[in-house]
Amino acid sequence: MVIGKRLRQIRIAQGMSLDALASAMGNLVTKQSLSKYERGASNPSEVVLVKMAETLDVSITSLTHMPMLDVETIEYRKRSSLRKHEEHQIENMSCYALEKRICLLDKLGKFDLDDAIIEPIPVKSIEESETAAKQLRERWNLGSNPIPSMVDLLENKRIHVIEIDAPDGFDGLSLKVVNNKETPVSYGVVTRRGISGERQRLNLAHELGHIVLELEGDVDPEKAAFRFGAAFLVPKESLIQDVGRYRNFISLQEMLVLKSRYKMSIQALLYRLHELGIINTNTYRRWFILLGKKGWRKEEPQKIEPERLEWINLIVYGAILKGLLSEQDAKQLLCLNHNDNANFRLKEILQFVNRSETERHELLTRQFEYTQIE
């Protein structure tokens, strides 16, 4: 029996309307019939179920079974330019990808509930978000130095980083996985593929704020998360040590050095300098006038390369090599579409798997010998 909620989630995750799905199935059933399946008003025949799974490029089990754990949205950051159907597609695709990751880790014996324990930090004001960022750094033994890689840090803390292809109107999404007692057992943060490294890092730190902060009263969630993210990436003590407590003037060369050191945009650094009172409002405004004149509000000099996902890629590729994962499941886990450049690595893995055992052994031997050459 197909589960209506499941069918709807997978259909929307793939950006398909009921009309589009009916058409892709060769009009084997009408969109009205599909709508009934999703509402639970009727069930498809075995022939229809097989065709539906084939069209959606998922297993039949995916349509007929719900997972033991639920994925819920914590916060969704988007702009008005993001259309409603795009918003729903991104949310469903992200939730489905995180769910499949948890299922894969569980199958591999790598899903440990203790890994995901994140004690929330109570916050009663925007200013307390600054303290919360410092507290989390202390908990994670990060000191006050710049974080080399936000992606590596989050993945090491088993907070899943999910990259998706999305329109400009999408900024970020934070997710939690809960058990039947509504207790969080895992988390995910979603970012848009292809953005600059400085924007990617701030987005990830921002979404981390939504996961960690336990807001009390009428504290604005977005302002609190932004303050947390900036403080997490650029600790107050570290920045003051770099530039001093008060500055009437700060040069472009200094800003570029700070950008390189903290891997944060000039605009976000200026905002940080201003909110900490290191530069005054006049200096802050003069800088933004300069950025506007030079066209740097949209594209800054000294662009930071985006950080790459490594941990989940290794998990997925390893599962493919062990024959535990199909190509379609791998693409859904990594949120890849058929035009994505990341498919190149996936194709290499699949080609390797399809070789004979002798060929695989020879390739691995040659690769090992090559890496030993000085």
PERA-V574028 format. One record per residue. N is the residue number from 1. PHI is phi in radians with two decimals (NA if undefined). OMEGA is omega in degrees with one decimal (999 if undefined). NEAR is the number of other ideal C-beta (glycine too) atoms within 8 Angstrom. Layout:
BEGIN
N;PHI;OMEGA;NEAR / N;PHI;OMEGA;NEAR
END
This chain:
BEGIN
1;NA;179.6;4 / 2;-1.29;178.0;12 / 3;-1.65;-174.4;11 / 4;-0.97;-179.3;10 / 5;-1.07;-178.2;8 / 6;-1.20;179.1;13 / 7;-1.04;-179.9;14 / 8;-1.10;-179.6;9 / 9;-1.05;-177.2;11 / 10;-1.19;179.2;14 / 11;-1.08;-178.8;12 / 12;-1.16;178.9;11 / 13;-1.03;180.0;11 / 14;-1.66;175.0;10 / 15;1.22;-177.2;6 / 16;-1.87;171.9;10 / 17;-1.45;176.4;7 / 18;-1.07;177.3;10 / 19;-1.06;-177.2;7 / 20;-1.13;179.9;8 / 21;-1.16;178.7;15 / 22;-1.05;179.8;14 / 23;-1.16;-179.2;8 / 24;-1.13;178.0;8 / 25;-1.50;179.2;12 / 26;1.25;-179.1;6 / 27;0.98;174.7;7 / 28;-1.08;173.8;8 / 29;-2.35;179.4;9 / 30;-1.53;177.2;7 / 31;-1.17;177.3;10 / 32;-1.13;178.2;6 / 33;-1.15;178.2;11 / 34;-1.07;178.5;13 / 35;-1.08;177.8;9 / 36;-1.15;177.3;9 / 37;-1.06;-177.6;14 / 38;-1.19;178.9;11 / 39;-1.47;-178.3;7 / 40;1.39;-178.8;6 / 41;-1.38;176.9;5 / 42;-2.74;-178.6;6 / 43;-2.14;-179.8;5 / 44;-1.31;173.2;11 / 45;-1.27;179.8;5 / 46;-1.08;179.6;6 / 47;-1.10;-179.9;7 / 48;-1.15;-179.9;11 / 49;-1.06;179.0;13 / 50;-1.08;-179.5;9 / 51;-1.15;179.5;11 / 52;-1.10;179.6;14 / 53;-1.12;178.8;12 / 54;-1.09;-178.9;7 / 55;-1.17;-179.4;9 / 56;-1.45;178.6;12 / 57;1.03;176.3;6 / 58;-2.32;176.8;9 / 59;-1.36;177.2;7 / 60;-1.08;178.8;8 / 61;-1.02;179.3;6 / 62;-1.06;-178.3;10 / 63;-1.57;-173.5;15 / 64;-1.93;-179.8;10 / 65;-2.33;173.0;7 / 66;-1.69;-179.2;5 / 67;-1.23;178.5;8 / 68;-1.25;-178.6;4 / 69;-1.96;178.5;11 / 70;-1.86;175.4;6 / 71;-1.83;-178.1;11 / 72;-2.17;177.8;9 / 73;-1.46;174.8;9 / 74;-1.56;179.7;8 / 75;-2.62;-177.9;10 / 76;-2.21;179.4;7 / 77;-1.77;-178.2;10 / 78;-2.64;176.5;8 / 79;-1.85;-176.3;8 / 80;-1.12;-179.1;4 / 81;-1.26;-179.9;7 / 82;-1.36;-178.4;10 / 83;-1.27;-174.8;8 / 84;-1.05;-178.8;5 / 85;-1.18;176.4;8 / 86;-1.19;178.3;12 / 87;-1.04;-179.6;12 / 88;-1.16;179.7;9 / 89;-1.11;-179.4;12 / 90;-1.05;-178.0;13 / 91;-1.13;-178.9;11 / 92;-1.19;179.1;12 / 93;-1.12;-178.6;12 / 94;-1.18;179.5;15 / 95;-1.10;-178.9;14 / 96;-1.16;179.6;13 / 97;-1.12;179.9;14 / 98;-1.16;178.3;15 / 99;-1.04;-178.7;12 / 100;-1.19;176.3;11 / 101;-1.10;-179.4;12 / 102;-1.09;178.6;13 / 103;-1.08;179.7;9 / 104;-1.15;179.6;15 / 105;-1.07;178.3;10 / 106;-1.11;179.3;9 / 107;-1.12;-178.7;8 / 108;-1.49;-178.3;11 / 109;1.30;-177.5;5 / 110;-1.94;-179.3;7 / 111;-1.69;-178.6;10 / 112;-1.97;-178.0;7 / 113;-1.04;-178.5;7 / 114;-1.17;179.9;5 / 115;-1.10;-171.1;8 / 116;-1.70;-177.7;13 / 117;-1.23;176.3;6 / 118;-2.19;-179.5;10 / 119;-1.31;-178.7;5 / 120;-1.13;179.7;7 / 121;-1.95;-179.3;10 / 122;-1.13;-179.7;6 / 123;-2.37;-178.2;13 / 124;-1.86;179.8;7 / 125;-2.70;177.9;7 / 126;-1.06;-178.2;9 / 127;-1.09;-179.2;7 / 128;-1.23;174.9;9 / 129;-1.11;176.8;16 / 130;-1.08;178.9;11 / 131;-1.13;-179.8;8 / 132;-1.09;178.9;14 / 133;-1.10;178.6;15 / 134;-1.14;179.1;11 / 135;-1.07;-179.0;9 / 136;-1.16;176.7;12 / 137;-1.04;179.8;12 / 138;-1.18;178.8;8 / 139;-1.06;-176.9;7 / 140;-1.60;176.8;8 / 141;0.96;-177.9;5 / 142;-1.66;-175.9;9 / 143;1.16;179.4;5 / 144;-2.10;180.0;7 / 145;-1.35;176.4;6 / 146;-1.01;179.6;9 / 147;-1.50;-177.1;10 / 148;-1.03;-178.9;4 / 149;-2.57;176.4;7 / 150;-1.20;179.9;12 / 151;-1.07;180.0;13 / 152;-1.08;-178.9;11 / 153;-1.07;-178.6;11 / 154;-1.14;179.6;13 / 155;-1.13;177.1;14 / 156;-1.15;177.5;7 / 157;-1.58;178.9;9 / 158;1.04;168.4;10 / 159;-1.75;-170.9;13 / 160;-1.25;175.8;13 / 161;-1.71;-177.8;13 / 162;-2.05;177.1;12 / 163;-1.81;179.3;9 / 164;-2.31;170.0;14 / 165;-1.46;-176.1;8 / 166;-2.59;177.4;9 / 167;-1.15;-179.4;8 / 168;-1.02;-176.9;5 / 169;-1.22;179.1;12 / 170;-1.63;179.9;16 / 171;-1.90;-177.7;8 / 172;-3.11;-176.7;13 / 173;-2.63;175.2;14 / 174;-2.03;-174.0;15 / 175;-2.27;172.2;15 / 176;-2.36;176.1;12 / 177;-1.84;-176.6;16 / 178;-2.10;176.3;11 / 179;-1.56;-176.3;8 / 180;-1.22;175.5;4 / 181;-1.76;-179.8;5 / 182;1.12;177.9;5 / 183;-1.63;178.5;6 / 184;-1.11;178.9;9 / 185;-2.14;176.4;9 / 186;-2.92;-177.8;13 / 187;-2.43;176.3;14 / 188;-2.54;173.1;16 / 189;-2.20;-174.9;18 / 190;-2.04;179.4;13 / 191;-2.34;-177.0;14 / 192;-1.48;178.9;12 / 193;-1.22;174.6;10 / 194;1.71;178.3;5 / 195;-1.42;-178.1;9 / 196;-1.18;-178.8;9 / 197;-1.08;-178.4;11 / 198;-1.15;178.3;14 / 199;-1.26;178.4;9 / 200;-1.04;-177.6;14 / 201;-1.11;180.0;15 / 202;-1.18;176.9;14 / 203;-1.05;-179.0;14 / 204;-1.14;178.7;15 / 205;-1.16;177.7;14 / 206;-1.09;-179.7;14 / 207;-1.16;174.5;17 / 208;-1.05;176.9;16 / 209;-1.04;178.9;18 / 210;-1.10;179.6;12 / 211;-1.31;-170.9;13 / 212;-1.47;-171.9;12 / 213;-1.29;173.4;15 / 214;-1.92;-171.9;8 / 215;-1.34;177.5;8 / 216;-2.09;-179.4;7 / 217;1.29;-175.5;5 / 218;-1.84;179.1;3 / 219;-1.16;180.0;12 / 220;-1.22;-175.7;7 / 221;-1.05;-177.5;10 / 222;-1.22;179.5;7 / 223;-1.14;179.3;9 / 224;-1.14;-179.2;15 / 225;-1.19;178.6;15 / 226;-1.15;179.0;10 / 227;-1.10;177.9;15 / 228;-1.07;-176.9;18 / 229;-1.05;179.7;14 / 230;-1.14;-179.7;15 / 231;-1.22;179.4;13 / 232;-1.21;-179.5;13 / 233;-1.39;-177.4;14 / 234;-2.25;-179.7;12 / 235;-1.03;-177.6;11 / 236;-0.97;-176.2;10 / 237;-1.08;-179.0;7 / 238;-1.16;-178.9;11 / 239;-1.17;178.6;14 / 240;-1.12;177.5;11 / 241;-1.12;-178.6;5 / 242;-1.33;-171.5;7 / 243;-2.09;-177.9;10 / 244;1.75;-176.1;6 / 245;-1.37;178.6;4 / 246;-2.36;178.2;6 / 247;-2.40;174.9;10 / 248;-1.53;-178.9;6 / 249;-2.60;175.2;5 / 250;-2.45;-171.5;10 / 251;-1.47;176.9;6 / 252;-1.08;-179.4;5 / 253;-1.06;177.3;6 / 254;-1.11;-179.2;9 / 255;-1.12;178.7;12 / 256;-1.20;176.6;11 / 257;-1.15;178.1;8 / 258;-1.10;178.7;13 / 259;-1.08;179.8;16 / 260;-1.17;-176.5;8 / 261;-1.23;-174.7;8 / 262;-1.71;-178.0;10 / 263;0.94;177.8;11 / 264;-2.28;-176.5;14 / 265;-1.12;177.3;11 / 266;-1.04;-178.6;12 / 267;-1.09;179.8;10 / 268;-1.19;177.4;11 / 269;-1.16;177.4;14 / 270;-1.09;177.4;13 / 271;-1.06;179.5;10 / 272;-1.14;178.4;12 / 273;-1.05;-178.1;14 / 274;-1.29;-177.3;12 / 275;-1.19;177.4;8 / 276;-1.55;178.4;9 / 277;1.34;179.3;7 / 278;-1.31;171.8;12 / 279;-2.05;-179.3;12 / 280;-1.53;-175.5;8 / 281;-1.13;-179.9;6 / 282;-1.11;178.3;6 / 283;-1.10;179.0;12 / 284;-1.04;-178.9;13 / 285;-1.18;179.3;8 / 286;-1.05;179.7;8 / 287;-1.10;-178.3;12 / 288;-1.26;173.1;11 / 289;-1.14;178.8;8 / 290;-1.08;179.5;9 / 291;-1.05;179.1;12 / 292;-1.15;-179.7;9 / 293;-1.11;-178.1;6 / 294;-1.52;-179.5;6 / 295;1.29;-176.2;7 / 296;-1.60;177.7;11 / 297;-1.22;-179.6;7 / 298;-1.69;-179.4;4 / 299;-2.45;-176.1;5 / 300;-1.51;172.7;11 / 301;-1.27;176.2;5 / 302;1.01;-177.7;7 / 303;-1.12;178.5;9 / 304;-1.61;179.5;10 / 305;-1.23;178.7;5 / 306;-1.14;178.9;9 / 307;-1.38;-176.6;11 / 308;-1.72;173.8;5 / 309;-1.36;-178.8;10 / 310;-2.07;-171.7;9 / 311;-1.06;-176.9;9 / 312;-1.19;177.1;13 / 313;-1.08;179.0;10 / 314;-1.11;178.6;8 / 315;-1.09;-178.1;12 / 316;-1.14;-178.8;13 / 317;-1.10;178.4;11 / 318;-1.12;179.1;9 / 319;-1.17;177.1;13 / 320;-1.13;-178.9;14 / 321;-1.07;179.5;9 / 322;-1.51;179.6;7 / 323;1.31;-177.9;6 / 324;-1.69;-173.1;8 / 325;-2.49;177.6;11 / 326;-1.56;178.0;5 / 327;-1.08;-177.9;8 / 328;-1.12;177.9;8 / 329;-1.16;179.2;11 / 330;-1.08;-179.8;14 / 331;-1.12;179.4;12 / 332;-1.21;177.9;11 / 333;-1.12;-176.9;13 / 334;-1.67;179.4;12 / 335;0.94;-179.3;13 / 336;-1.74;170.1;10 / 337;-1.87;-172.6;6 / 338;-1.20;179.1;5 / 339;-1.71;-171.4;3 / 340;-1.34;179.7;9 / 341;-1.13;-179.7;4 / 342;-1.14;177.0;8 / 343;-1.11;-177.4;10 / 344;-1.03;179.8;7 / 345;-1.15;179.5;9 / 346;-1.09;178.8;14 / 347;-1.13;177.2;8 / 348;-1.04;-179.9;8 / 349;-1.10;-178.3;11 / 350;-1.13;177.6;10 / 351;-1.10;178.3;8 / 352;-1.10;-178.7;10 / 353;-1.08;-176.4;9 / 354;-1.35;177.3;5 / 355;-1.35;178.0;8 / 356;-1.25;-179.5;5 / 357;-1.05;179.3;5 / 358;-1.13;179.9;6 / 359;-1.11;179.6;8 / 360;-1.09;-179.8;10 / 361;-1.09;-179.6;8 / 362;-1.12;179.9;8 / 363;-1.10;-179.9;10 / 364;-1.13;178.5;8 / 365;-1.11;179.9;8 / 366;-1.12;179.7;8 / 367;-1.12;179.3;8 / 368;-1.12;180.0;8 / 369;-1.09;-179.3;8 / 370;-1.14;-177.8;7 / 371;-1.24;179.9;6 / 372;-1.50;-179.1;6 / 373;-1.27;-179.5;5 / 374;-1.51;999;2
END
